[in-house]
């Protein structure tokens, strides 16, 4: 058996600088203040989104969560994607959400080409859905039409693709 003589204890030298204990205490207090200003995990909510109405199990269903009117349809807050089951259902769950207003947009990219394919006259040929099951006549809805509020309790919504 080969013996390795490594100087393990030489890395743990006693503190001889008198300012080091003060720096450690300051760092510890700063860390405690930082974490005390953040919402506790118990105060953060979850959101379960049940999407129904997928007409096929092929392609990808993207469930996108937006957290403000400024970011709506521009920059996702959170996003999940997956495949619909044989009943045309997909469930997405988001955790650690602070209280506030949110909106969800669901797109079923049936042919997995990475874009939403619009059909004749700009109407979609792939599944699309918004929170509150808003179905805009022309164009896209605004954030106020599709927003919903999340508090500290778990929330659930259902969106039907059309």
Buried (B, 14 or more C-beta within 10 A) or exposed (E): EEEEEEEEEEEEEEEEEEEEEEEEEEEEEEEEEEEEEEEEEEEBBBBBBBBBBBEBBEBBBBBBBBBBEEEBBEEBBBEBBEEBEEEBBBBBEBEEBEEEBBBBBBBBBBBEEEEBEEEEEEEBEBBBBBBBEBEEEEEEBBBEEBBEEBEBEEBEBBBBBE
